[in-house]
Amino acid sequence: MSDEGERTDSDSGSQAGKGSFTDQVARLQQLLDASKLSAEVPENENPCDEKIQDEKSSFEADRQQAELDKLTAEIESLKQDTKQRKGYAGRIFWLNVAWIAILTLVVLLSGFQGTRFVLPTSVLLALVGTTTLNILGTLYIVAQYLFPKKH
């Protein structure tokens, strides 16, 4: 009999546990229904809603104005960068043109045997080689600056 009594106690315990679980589910369902009802309350019933909506609208307008100001500043900065890049690119171009003109003059003067201007072959090779590398390097740097890789 003691076995039956124990079985009955355990059965009633599990039923109590099930009843308790069922009660919890019902309570959660009630809370869920209550939250849905509170979400369905019309906006015009609360007198503070109009003020809240006005503040939200004001905040949104301020946020949009700040974003517009930021974008305008970025555009102005890009315009200034473009103007400066054009100016520096032109100066570097004319510097390279002058450099090549001077190099051409030096090579021509050295090439004519009738002049007293004579440079050894090694000096001419160094002059032409370094000038070529200098011009190519400068053009590469300018191209990288004018057309940066976007990430």
DSSP file (Angstrom, degrees, kcal/mol; ACC not computed):
  #  RESIDUE AA STRUCTURE BP1 BP2  ACC     N-H-->O    O-->H-N    N-H-->O    O-->H-N    TCO  KAPPA ALPHA  PHI   PSI    X-CA   Y-CA   Z-CA
    1    1 A M     >        0   0    0      0, 0.0     4,-2.6     0, 0.0     5,-0.2   0.000 360.0 360.0 360.0 -31.8    0.0    0.0    0.0
    2    2 A S  H  >  +     0   0    0      1,-0.2     4,-2.2     2,-0.2     5,-0.2   0.857 360.0  55.3 -65.3 -30.3    2.8    2.3    0.6
    3    3 A D  H  > S+     0   0    0      2,-0.2     4,-2.5     1,-0.2    -1,-0.2   0.915 108.6  47.4 -66.0 -40.8    3.8    1.9   -3.0
    4    4 A E  H  > S+     0   0    0      1,-0.2     4,-2.7     2,-0.2    -2,-0.2   0.898 110.7  52.0 -67.0 -38.5    0.4    3.0   -4.1
    5    5 A G  H  X S+     0   0    0     -4,-2.6     4,-2.1     1,-0.2    -1,-0.2   0.898 111.2  47.3 -62.9 -39.8    0.4    5.9   -1.8
    6    6 A E  H  X S+     0   0    0     -4,-2.2     4,-2.6     2,-0.2    -2,-0.2   0.905 111.8  50.4 -67.9 -39.9    3.8    7.0   -3.1
    7    7 A R  H  X S+     0   0    0     -4,-2.5     4,-2.8     1,-0.2    -2,-0.2   0.905 110.3  50.1 -63.8 -40.9    2.6    6.6   -6.7
    8    8 A T  H  X S+     0   0    0     -4,-2.7     4,-2.8     2,-0.2    -1,-0.2   0.905 110.9  49.4 -64.8 -40.6   -0.5    8.7   -5.9
    9    9 A D  H  X S+     0   0    0     -4,-2.1     4,-2.2     2,-0.2    -2,-0.2   0.923 113.2  45.7 -64.2 -42.7    1.6   11.4   -4.4
   10   10 A S  H  X S+     0   0    0     -4,-2.6     4,-2.4     2,-0.2    -2,-0.2   0.887 113.5  50.2 -69.1 -36.2    4.0   11.4   -7.4
   11   11 A D  H  X S+     0   0    0     -4,-2.8     4,-2.4     2,-0.2    -2,-0.2   0.929 112.5  46.0 -65.1 -44.2    1.0   11.4   -9.8
   12   12 A S  H  X S+     0   0    0     -4,-2.8     4,-2.3     1,-0.2    -1,-0.2   0.852 111.7  53.7 -67.4 -31.7   -0.6   14.3   -8.0
   13   13 A G  H  X S+     0   0    0     -4,-2.2     4,-2.4    -5,-0.2    -2,-0.2   0.915 110.3  45.7 -66.5 -42.7    2.7   16.1   -7.9
   14   14 A S  H  X S+     0   0    0     -4,-2.4     4,-2.6     2,-0.2    -2,-0.2   0.871 113.3  50.1 -70.1 -34.1    3.1   15.8  -11.6
   15   15 A Q  H  X S+     0   0    0     -4,-2.4     4,-3.2     2,-0.2    -1,-0.2   0.892 110.3  49.9 -67.9 -37.8   -0.5   16.9  -12.1
   16   16 A A  H  X S+     0   0    0     -4,-2.3     4,-2.6     2,-0.2    -2,-0.2   0.908 110.5  50.7 -64.8 -39.5    0.2   19.8   -9.9
   17   17 A G  H  X S+     0   0    0     -4,-2.4     4,-2.4     2,-0.2    -2,-0.2   0.917 112.3  46.6 -63.3 -41.9    3.3   20.5  -11.9
   18   18 A K  H  X S+     0   0    0     -4,-2.6     4,-2.9     2,-0.2    -2,-0.2   0.920 112.8  49.3 -66.1 -42.7    1.2   20.3  -15.1
   19   19 A G  H  X S+     0   0    0     -4,-3.2     4,-2.6     1,-0.2    -2,-0.2   0.897 111.2  50.3 -61.6 -39.2   -1.5   22.5  -13.6
   20   20 A S  H  X S+     0   0    0     -4,-2.6     4,-2.0     2,-0.2    -2,-0.2   0.905 111.4  47.6 -65.3 -41.8    1.2   25.0  -12.6
   21   21 A F  H  X S+     0   0    0     -4,-2.4     4,-2.4     2,-0.2    -2,-0.2   0.909 112.4  49.7 -65.0 -42.7    2.6   25.0  -16.1
   22   22 A T  H  X S+     0   0    0     -4,-2.9     4,-2.5     1,-0.2    -2,-0.2   0.899 109.7  51.4 -63.0 -40.9   -0.8   25.5  -17.6
   23   23 A D  H  X S+     0   0    0     -4,-2.6     4,-2.4    -5,-0.2    -1,-0.2   0.895 109.5  50.5 -62.9 -38.7   -1.4   28.3  -15.2
   24   24 A Q  H  X S+     0   0    0     -4,-2.0     4,-2.6     2,-0.2    -2,-0.2   0.905 110.0  49.3 -66.3 -41.2    1.8   29.9  -16.2
   25   25 A V  H  X S+     0   0    0     -4,-2.4     4,-2.3     2,-0.2    -2,-0.2   0.919 111.6  49.1 -63.7 -42.8    1.0   29.6  -19.9
   26   26 A A  H  X S+     0   0    0     -4,-2.5     4,-2.2     2,-0.2    -2,-0.2   0.905 111.2  50.1 -62.9 -41.0   -2.4   31.2  -19.2
   27   27 A R  H  X S+     0   0    0     -4,-2.4     4,-2.3     2,-0.2    -2,-0.2   0.906 110.8  49.0 -64.4 -42.1   -0.8   34.0  -17.3
   28   28 A L  H  X S+     0   0    0     -4,-2.6     4,-2.5     1,-0.2    -1,-0.2   0.886 109.8  52.2 -64.3 -38.2    1.6   34.6  -20.1
   29   29 A Q  H  X S+     0   0    0     -4,-2.3     4,-2.5     2,-0.2    -2,-0.2   0.898 108.9  50.3 -64.2 -39.9   -1.2   34.7  -22.6
   30   30 A Q  H  X S+     0   0    0     -4,-2.2     4,-2.4     2,-0.2    -2,-0.2   0.910 111.2  48.5 -63.3 -42.7   -3.1   37.2  -20.5
   31   31 A L  H  X S+     0   0    0     -4,-2.3     4,-2.3     2,-0.2    -2,-0.2   0.911 111.3  50.2 -63.9 -41.2    0.1   39.4  -20.3
   32   32 A L  H  X S+     0   0    0     -4,-2.5     4,-2.0     2,-0.2    -2,-0.2   0.923 111.3  48.1 -63.1 -44.5    0.5   39.1  -24.1
   33   33 A D  H  X S+     0   0    0     -4,-2.5     4,-2.2     1,-0.2    -1,-0.2   0.895 110.8  51.8 -62.4 -40.0   -3.1   40.1  -24.7
   34   34 A A  H  X S+     0   0    0     -4,-2.4     4,-2.2     1,-0.2    -1,-0.2   0.893 108.6  50.3 -64.8 -39.5   -2.8   43.0  -22.3
   35   35 A S  H  X S+     0   0    0     -4,-2.3     4,-1.6     1,-0.2    -1,-0.2   0.872 109.8  51.2 -67.6 -35.0    0.3   44.3  -24.1
   36   36 A K  H  X S+     0   0    0     -4,-2.0     4,-1.1     2,-0.2    -2,-0.2   0.905 109.9  50.0 -66.3 -40.2   -1.5   44.1  -27.4
   37   37 A L  H  < S+     0   0    0     -4,-2.2     3,-0.4     1,-0.2    -2,-0.2   0.901 109.3  50.3 -64.9 -40.2   -4.4   46.1  -26.0
   38   38 A S  H >< S+     0   0    0     -4,-2.2     3,-0.8     1,-0.2    -1,-0.2   0.824 108.9  53.0 -68.5 -28.7   -2.0   48.8  -24.7
   39   39 A A  H 3< S+     0   0    0     -4,-1.6    -1,-0.2     1,-0.2    -2,-0.2   0.741 104.3  57.3 -74.9 -21.9   -0.4   49.0  -28.1
   40   40 A E  T 3< S+     0   0    0     -4,-1.1    -1,-0.2    -3,-0.4    -2,-0.2   0.380  74.9 121.8 -90.5   4.8   -3.8   49.5  -29.7
   41   41 A V  S <  S-     0   0    0     -3,-0.8     5,-0.1    -4,-0.2    -3,-0.0  -0.521  71.5-112.4 -68.2 127.3   -4.7   52.6  -27.6
   42   42 A P    >   -     0   0    0      0, 0.0     3,-1.1     0, 0.0     4,-0.4  -0.256  17.2-126.4 -61.5 149.5   -5.4   55.4  -30.0
   43   43 A E  G >  S+     0   0    0      1,-0.2     3,-1.1     2,-0.2     6,-0.3   0.826 103.4  62.8 -67.9 -32.9   -2.8   58.3  -30.0
   44   44 A N  G 3  S+     0   0    0      1,-0.2    -1,-0.2     5,-0.1     6,-0.1   0.575  87.7  72.0 -75.0  -6.7   -5.3   61.0  -29.4
   45   45 A E  G <  S+     0   0    0     -3,-1.1    -1,-0.2     1,-0.1    -2,-0.2   0.781  88.6  67.5 -77.0 -25.3   -6.4   59.6  -26.0
   46   46 A N  S X  S-     0   0    0     -3,-1.1     3,-1.3    -4,-0.4     4,-0.4  -0.851  71.7-154.5 -97.6 120.2   -3.1   60.7  -24.4
   47   47 A P  T 3> S+     0   0    0      0, 0.0     4,-0.5     0, 0.0     3,-0.4   0.728  93.0  59.3 -67.2 -20.0   -2.8   64.5  -24.2
   48   48 A C  H 3> S+     0   0    0      1,-0.2     4,-2.4     2,-0.2     5,-0.2   0.654  84.8  81.0 -81.3 -14.7    1.1   64.2  -24.1
   49   49 A D  H <> S+     0   0    0     -3,-1.3     4,-2.8    -6,-0.3    -1,-0.2   0.868  88.2  53.0 -61.6 -37.8    1.1   62.5  -27.5
   50   50 A E  H  > S+     0   0    0     -4,-0.4     4,-2.3    -3,-0.4    -1,-0.2   0.920 111.3  46.0 -64.5 -42.3    0.8   65.7  -29.5
   51   51 A K  H  X S+     0   0    0     -4,-0.5     4,-2.4     2,-0.2    -2,-0.2   0.898 112.8  50.6 -66.2 -40.0    3.8   67.2  -27.7
   52   52 A I  H  X S+     0   0    0     -4,-2.4     4,-2.6     2,-0.2    -2,-0.2   0.917 110.4  49.5 -63.6 -43.3    5.8   64.0  -28.1
   53   53 A Q  H  X S+     0   0    0     -4,-2.8     4,-2.6     2,-0.2    -2,-0.2   0.895 110.3  50.9 -63.4 -39.5    5.0   64.0  -31.8
   54   54 A D  H  X S+     0   0    0     -4,-2.3     4,-2.6     2,-0.2    -2,-0.2   0.913 111.4  47.5 -63.1 -42.1    6.1   67.7  -32.1
   55   55 A E  H  X S+     0   0    0     -4,-2.4     4,-2.9     2,-0.2    -2,-0.2   0.898 111.8  50.4 -66.0 -39.8    9.3   66.9  -30.3
   56   56 A K  H  X S+     0   0    0     -4,-2.6     4,-2.7     2,-0.2    -2,-0.2   0.925 112.1  47.5 -62.5 -44.0    9.9   63.9  -32.6
   57   57 A S  H  X S+     0   0    0     -4,-2.6     4,-2.5     2,-0.2    -2,-0.2   0.914 113.4  47.9 -63.0 -43.1    9.3   66.1  -35.6
   58   58 A S  H  X S+     0   0    0     -4,-2.6     4,-2.5     2,-0.2    -2,-0.2   0.918 112.7  48.6 -63.8 -43.7   11.6   68.8  -34.3
   59   59 A F  H  X S+     0   0    0     -4,-2.9     4,-2.5     2,-0.2    -2,-0.2   0.918 111.9  49.2 -62.5 -43.5   14.3   66.2  -33.5
   60   60 A E  H  X S+     0   0    0     -4,-2.7     4,-2.5     2,-0.2    -2,-0.2   0.903 111.2  49.7 -64.1 -41.1   13.9   64.7  -37.0
   61   61 A A  H  X S+     0   0    0     -4,-2.5     4,-2.4     2,-0.2    -1,-0.2   0.912 111.9  48.3 -63.9 -42.1   14.1   68.1  -38.6
   62   62 A D  H  X S+     0   0    0     -4,-2.5     4,-2.4     2,-0.2    -2,-0.2   0.899 111.8  50.1 -63.7 -40.5   17.3   69.0  -36.6
   63   63 A R  H  X S+     0   0    0     -4,-2.5     4,-2.3     2,-0.2    -2,-0.2   0.916 111.9  47.2 -64.5 -43.4   18.8   65.6  -37.5
   64   64 A Q  H  X S+     0   0    0     -4,-2.5     4,-2.4     2,-0.2    -2,-0.2   0.888 112.0  50.4 -66.3 -38.3   18.1   66.2  -41.2
   65   65 A Q  H  X S+     0   0    0     -4,-2.4     4,-2.7     2,-0.2    -2,-0.2   0.906 110.3  49.8 -65.2 -41.1   19.5   69.7  -41.1
   66   66 A A  H  X S+     0   0    0     -4,-2.4     4,-2.3     2,-0.2    -2,-0.2   0.903 111.8  48.4 -64.0 -40.5   22.7   68.4  -39.4
   67   67 A E  H  X S+     0   0    0     -4,-2.3     4,-2.5     2,-0.2    -2,-0.2   0.905 111.6  49.8 -65.5 -40.8   23.1   65.8  -42.1
   68   68 A L  H  X S+     0   0    0     -4,-2.4     4,-2.5     2,-0.2    -2,-0.2   0.916 110.8  49.5 -62.9 -44.0   22.5   68.4  -44.8
   69   69 A D  H  X S+     0   0    0     -4,-2.7     4,-2.3     2,-0.2    -2,-0.2   0.900 111.2  50.3 -61.4 -41.0   25.1   70.7  -43.2
   70   70 A K  H  X S+     0   0    0     -4,-2.3     4,-2.2     2,-0.2    -2,-0.2   0.931 112.2  46.0 -63.8 -45.8   27.6   67.8  -43.0
   71   71 A L  H  X S+     0   0    0     -4,-2.5     4,-2.3     2,-0.2    -2,-0.2   0.875 111.4  52.5 -66.0 -37.2   27.1   66.9  -46.6
   72   72 A T  H  X S+     0   0    0     -4,-2.5     4,-2.4     2,-0.2    -1,-0.2   0.916 109.8  48.9 -64.1 -42.4   27.4   70.5  -47.7
   73   73 A A  H  X S+     0   0    0     -4,-2.3     4,-2.3     1,-0.2    -2,-0.2   0.894 110.5  51.2 -63.9 -39.7   30.7   70.8  -45.8
   74   74 A E  H  X S+     0   0    0     -4,-2.2     4,-2.4     2,-0.2    -2,-0.2   0.906 110.1  49.3 -64.0 -40.7   31.9   67.6  -47.5
   75   75 A I  H  X S+     0   0    0     -4,-2.3     4,-2.4     2,-0.2    -2,-0.2   0.925 111.2  49.0 -64.6 -44.4   31.0   68.9  -50.9
   76   76 A E  H  X S+     0   0    0     -4,-2.4     4,-2.4     1,-0.2    -1,-0.2   0.901 111.1  50.8 -61.1 -40.6   32.8   72.2  -50.3
   77   77 A S  H  X S+     0   0    0     -4,-2.3     4,-2.7     1,-0.2    -2,-0.2   0.913 110.5  48.8 -63.5 -42.9   35.9   70.3  -49.0
   78   78 A L  H  X S+     0   0    0     -4,-2.4     4,-2.5     2,-0.2    -2,-0.2   0.886 110.4  51.3 -65.3 -38.3   35.9   68.2  -52.2
   79   79 A K  H  X S+     0   0    0     -4,-2.4     4,-2.3     2,-0.2    -2,-0.2   0.921 111.7  47.0 -62.7 -43.2   35.6   71.3  -54.4
   80   80 A Q  H  X S+     0   0    0     -4,-2.4     4,-2.5     2,-0.2     5,-0.2   0.918 112.0  50.4 -65.1 -43.2   38.5   72.9  -52.6
   81   81 A D  H  X S+     0   0    0     -4,-2.7     4,-2.7     1,-0.2    -2,-0.2   0.915 110.6  49.8 -59.7 -43.3   40.6   69.7  -52.9
   82   82 A T  H  X S+     0   0    0     -4,-2.5     4,-2.3     2,-0.2    -1,-0.2   0.909 110.7  49.3 -63.4 -42.4   39.8   69.5  -56.6
   83   83 A K  H  X S+     0   0    0     -4,-2.3     4,-2.0     1,-0.2    -2,-0.2   0.930 114.0  45.2 -62.8 -45.3   40.8   73.1  -57.2
   84   84 A Q  H  X S+     0   0    0     -4,-2.5     4,-2.8     1,-0.2     5,-0.3   0.892 111.1  53.4 -66.8 -38.9   44.1   72.7  -55.3
   85   85 A R  H  X S+     0   0    0     -4,-2.7     4,-2.7    -5,-0.2     5,-0.2   0.913 108.4  50.0 -62.3 -42.0   44.8   69.4  -57.1
   86   86 A K  H  X S+     0   0    0     -4,-2.3     4,-2.2     2,-0.2    -1,-0.2   0.925 112.0  48.4 -61.8 -43.4   44.4   71.1  -60.5
   87   87 A G  H  X S+     0   0    0     -4,-2.0     4,-2.1     1,-0.2    -2,-0.2   0.937 115.0  43.1 -62.8 -47.4   46.7   73.9  -59.4
   88   88 A Y  H  X S+     0   0    0     -4,-2.8     4,-2.7     1,-0.2     5,-0.2   0.879 111.8  54.3 -67.7 -36.6   49.4   71.6  -58.1
   89   89 A A  H  X S+     0   0    0     -4,-2.7     4,-2.2    -5,-0.3    -1,-0.2   0.910 109.4  48.5 -62.7 -41.3   49.1   69.2  -61.1
   90   90 A G  H  X S+     0   0    0     -4,-2.2     4,-2.4    -5,-0.2    -2,-0.2   0.914 112.2  48.4 -64.7 -42.7   49.6   72.1  -63.5
   91   91 A R  H  X S+     0   0    0     -4,-2.1     4,-2.2     1,-0.2    -2,-0.2   0.917 112.5  47.7 -63.8 -43.3   52.7   73.3  -61.6
   92   92 A I  H  X S+     0   0    0     -4,-2.7     4,-2.3     2,-0.2    -1,-0.2   0.891 110.3  53.3 -66.1 -37.9   54.2   69.9  -61.5
   93   93 A F  H  X S+     0   0    0     -4,-2.2     4,-2.3    -5,-0.2    -2,-0.2   0.948 111.3  44.8 -60.0 -48.7   53.5   69.5  -65.2
   94   94 A W  H  X S+     0   0    0     -4,-2.4     4,-2.5     1,-0.2    -2,-0.2   0.836 110.2  55.3 -69.0 -31.1   55.3   72.7  -66.0
   95   95 A L  H  X S+     0   0    0     -4,-2.2     4,-2.4     2,-0.2    -1,-0.2   0.922 109.9  46.8 -62.4 -43.7   58.2   71.8  -63.7
   96   96 A N  H  X S+     0   0    0     -4,-2.3     4,-2.5     2,-0.2    -2,-0.2   0.884 110.7  52.1 -65.7 -37.9   58.6   68.6  -65.6
   97   97 A V  H  X S+     0   0    0     -4,-2.3     4,-2.3     2,-0.2    -2,-0.2   0.933 112.1  45.7 -63.0 -45.1   58.4   70.4  -68.9
   98   98 A A  H  X S+     0   0    0     -4,-2.5     4,-2.6     2,-0.2     5,-0.2   0.907 111.7  52.4 -64.4 -40.7   61.1   72.8  -67.8
   99   99 A W  H  X S+     0   0    0     -4,-2.4     4,-2.4     1,-0.2    -2,-0.2   0.920 111.4  45.9 -60.9 -45.0   63.3   70.0  -66.5
  100  100 A I  H  X S+     0   0    0     -4,-2.5     4,-2.8     2,-0.2    -1,-0.2   0.890 111.3  52.9 -66.3 -38.8   63.0   68.1  -69.8
  101  101 A A  H  X S+     0   0    0     -4,-2.3     4,-2.3     2,-0.2    -2,-0.2   0.918 111.2  46.1 -63.4 -43.0   63.8   71.3  -71.7
  102  102 A I  H  X S+     0   0    0     -4,-2.6     4,-2.5     2,-0.2    -2,-0.2   0.913 113.0  50.0 -65.7 -41.5   67.0   71.9  -69.6
  103  103 A L  H  X S+     0   0    0     -4,-2.4     4,-2.5    -5,-0.2    -2,-0.2   0.921 110.5  49.8 -62.0 -43.4   68.0   68.2  -70.0
  104  104 A T  H  X S+     0   0    0     -4,-2.8     4,-2.6     1,-0.2    -1,-0.2   0.911 111.0  49.7 -61.8 -42.2   67.5   68.4  -73.8
  105  105 A L  H  X S+     0   0    0     -4,-2.3     4,-2.8     2,-0.2     5,-0.2   0.915 111.0  49.1 -62.3 -44.0   69.6   71.6  -73.9
  106  106 A V  H  X S+     0   0    0     -4,-2.5     4,-2.1     2,-0.2    -2,-0.2   0.919 113.1  46.8 -63.3 -43.6   72.4   70.0  -71.9
  107  107 A V  H  X S+     0   0    0     -4,-2.5     4,-1.8     2,-0.2    -2,-0.2   0.906 114.0  48.0 -66.5 -41.1   72.4   66.9  -74.1
  108  108 A L  H  X S+     0   0    0     -4,-2.6     4,-1.5     2,-0.2    -2,-0.2   0.932 112.2  48.1 -65.9 -44.7   72.4   69.0  -77.3
  109  109 A L  H  < S+     0   0    0     -4,-2.8     6,-0.3     1,-0.2    -1,-0.2   0.890 113.9  47.6 -61.7 -38.4   75.2   71.2  -76.1
  110  110 A S  H  < S+     0   0    0     -4,-2.1    -1,-0.2    -5,-0.2    -2,-0.2   0.815 108.1  57.0 -71.5 -29.1   77.2   68.2  -75.1
  111  111 A G  H  < S+     0   0    0     -4,-1.8     2,-0.6    -5,-0.2    -1,-0.2   0.802  88.7  81.1 -74.6 -29.1   76.5   66.5  -78.5
  112  112 A F    ><  -     0   0    0     -4,-1.5     3,-0.9     1,-0.2     5,-0.1  -0.687  65.7-159.3 -82.0 121.6   77.9   69.3  -80.6
  113  113 A Q  T 3  S+     0   0    0     -2,-0.6    -1,-0.2     1,-0.2    -4,-0.0   0.688  82.5  70.1 -74.9 -18.4   81.7   68.9  -80.7
  114  114 A G  T 3  S+     0   0    0      2,-0.0    -1,-0.2    -3,-0.0     2,-0.1   0.688  85.3  81.2 -75.4 -17.0   82.3   72.5  -81.7
  115  115 A T  S <  S-     0   0    0     -3,-0.9     0, 0.0    -6,-0.3     0, 0.0  -0.450  81.0-129.0 -86.3 162.7   81.2   73.9  -78.3
  116  116 A R  S    S+     0   0    0     -2,-0.1     2,-0.9     2,-0.0    -1,-0.1   0.480  81.9 103.0 -86.2  -3.3   83.5   74.1  -75.3
  117  117 A F        +     0   0    0     -8,-0.2     2,-0.4    -5,-0.1    -2,-0.2  -0.723  48.0 164.6 -84.7 107.9   80.7   72.4  -73.2
  118  118 A V        -     0   0    0     -2,-0.9    -8,-0.1    -7,-0.0    -7,-0.1  -0.991  15.8-174.6-130.3 128.4   81.8   68.8  -72.8
  119  119 A L        -     0   0    0     -2,-0.4    -2,-0.0    -9,-0.1     5,-0.0  -0.956  31.4-111.1-118.5 140.5   80.4   66.2  -70.3
  120  120 A P     >  -     0   0    0      0, 0.0     4,-2.0     0, 0.0     3,-0.4  -0.299  30.2-113.4 -64.5 155.8   81.8   62.7  -69.9
  121  121 A T  H  > S+     0   0    0      1,-0.2     4,-2.7     2,-0.2     5,-0.2   0.879 115.5  56.2 -59.4 -40.4   79.5   59.9  -71.0
  122  122 A S  H  > S+     0   0    0      1,-0.2     4,-2.1     2,-0.2    -1,-0.2   0.873 107.3  49.3 -62.6 -36.4   79.0   58.6  -67.5
  123  123 A V  H  > S+     0   0    0     -3,-0.4     4,-2.6     2,-0.2    -1,-0.2   0.911 111.3  49.1 -68.7 -42.4   77.7   62.0  -66.4
  124  124 A L  H  X S+     0   0    0     -4,-2.0     4,-2.8     2,-0.2     5,-0.3   0.920 111.5  49.5 -62.9 -43.1   75.3   62.2  -69.3
  125  125 A L  H  X S+     0   0    0     -4,-2.7     4,-2.7     1,-0.2     5,-0.2   0.918 112.8  47.0 -61.8 -43.6   74.0   58.7  -68.6
  126  126 A A  H  X S+     0   0    0     -4,-2.1     4,-2.7    -5,-0.2     5,-0.3   0.913 113.1  49.6 -64.2 -42.5   73.5   59.6  -64.9
  127  127 A L  H  X S+     0   0    0     -4,-2.6     4,-1.9     2,-0.2    -2,-0.2   0.935 115.4  41.7 -62.6 -48.4   71.7   62.8  -65.8
  128  128 A V  H  X S+     0   0    0     -4,-2.8     4,-2.2     2,-0.2    -2,-0.2   0.915 117.2  48.4 -67.1 -42.7   69.4   61.2  -68.3
  129  129 A G  H  X S+     0   0    0     -4,-2.7     4,-2.3    -5,-0.3     5,-0.2   0.938 114.7  42.6 -64.8 -48.6   68.7   58.2  -66.1
  130  130 A T  H  X S+     0   0    0     -4,-2.7     4,-2.5    -5,-0.2    -1,-0.2   0.872 114.0  52.3 -68.3 -35.1   68.0   60.1  -62.9
  131  131 A T  H  X S+     0   0    0     -4,-1.9     4,-2.6    -5,-0.3     5,-0.2   0.918 109.8  48.9 -66.3 -41.9   65.9   62.7  -64.8
  132  132 A T  H  X S+     0   0    0     -4,-2.2     4,-2.6     2,-0.2     5,-0.2   0.939 114.0  45.2 -62.3 -47.0   63.8   60.0  -66.4
  133  133 A L  H  X S+     0   0    0     -4,-2.3     4,-2.7     1,-0.2     5,-0.2   0.893 112.5  52.2 -63.7 -39.0   63.2   58.2  -63.0
  134  134 A N  H  X S+     0   0    0     -4,-2.5     4,-2.4     2,-0.2    -2,-0.2   0.921 111.7  45.4 -63.3 -44.6   62.5   61.6  -61.3
  135  135 A I  H  X S+     0   0    0     -4,-2.6     4,-2.6     2,-0.2     5,-0.2   0.934 114.8  47.0 -66.4 -46.0   59.9   62.5  -63.9
  136  136 A L  H  X S+     0   0    0     -4,-2.6     4,-2.2    -5,-0.2    -2,-0.2   0.909 113.5  49.1 -63.0 -41.3   58.2   59.1  -63.9
  137  137 A G  H  X S+     0   0    0     -4,-2.7     4,-2.4    -5,-0.2    -1,-0.2   0.907 111.7  48.6 -63.6 -42.0   58.2   59.1  -60.1
  138  138 A T  H  X S+     0   0    0     -4,-2.4     4,-2.5     1,-0.2     5,-0.2   0.922 111.6  49.0 -64.7 -44.2   56.7   62.5  -59.9
  139  139 A L  H  X S+     0   0    0     -4,-2.6     4,-2.5     1,-0.2    -1,-0.2   0.882 110.9  51.2 -63.2 -37.5   54.0   61.7  -62.5
  140  140 A Y  H  X S+     0   0    0     -4,-2.2     4,-2.5     2,-0.2    -2,-0.2   0.928 110.8  47.8 -64.3 -45.4   53.2   58.5  -60.5
  141  141 A I  H  X S+     0   0    0     -4,-2.4     4,-1.9     2,-0.2    -2,-0.2   0.918 113.2  48.0 -62.7 -43.3   52.8   60.4  -57.3
  142  142 A V  H  X S+     0   0    0     -4,-2.5     4,-3.0     2,-0.2     5,-0.2   0.912 111.5  50.2 -63.9 -42.6   50.6   63.0  -58.9
  143  143 A A  H  X S+     0   0    0     -4,-2.5     4,-2.3     1,-0.2    -2,-0.2   0.899 110.5  49.7 -63.8 -39.9   48.4   60.4  -60.5
  144  144 A Q  H  < S+     0   0    0     -4,-2.5    -1,-0.2     1,-0.2    -2,-0.2   0.862 114.1  45.9 -66.3 -34.5   48.0   58.6  -57.2
  145  145 A Y  H  < S+     0   0    0     -4,-1.9    -2,-0.2    -5,-0.2    -1,-0.2   0.904 115.7  44.5 -74.3 -42.1   47.1   61.9  -55.5
  146  146 A L  H  < S+     0   0    0     -4,-3.0    -2,-0.2     1,-0.3    -3,-0.2   0.843 125.7  31.5 -71.7 -32.6   44.6   62.9  -58.2
  147  147 A F  S  < S-     0   0    0     -4,-2.3    -1,-0.3    -5,-0.2    -2,-0.1  -0.611  81.4-176.9-126.6  71.7   43.0   59.5  -58.5
  148  148 A P        -     0   0    0      0, 0.0     2,-0.4     0, 0.0    -3,-0.1  -0.327  34.6-104.5 -69.7 152.1   43.1   57.9  -55.1
  149  149 A K        -     0   0    0     -5,-0.1     2,-0.4     1,-0.0    -2,-0.0  -0.625  34.3-135.7 -76.8 128.8   41.8   54.3  -54.7
  150  150 A K              0   0    0     -2,-0.4    -1,-0.0     1,-0.1    -3,-0.0  -0.691 360.0 360.0 -87.3 136.3   38.4   54.4  -53.0
  151  151 A H              0   0    0     -2,-0.4    -1,-0.1     0, 0.0    -2,-0.0   0.413 360.0 360.0-101.2 360.0   37.8   51.8  -50.3
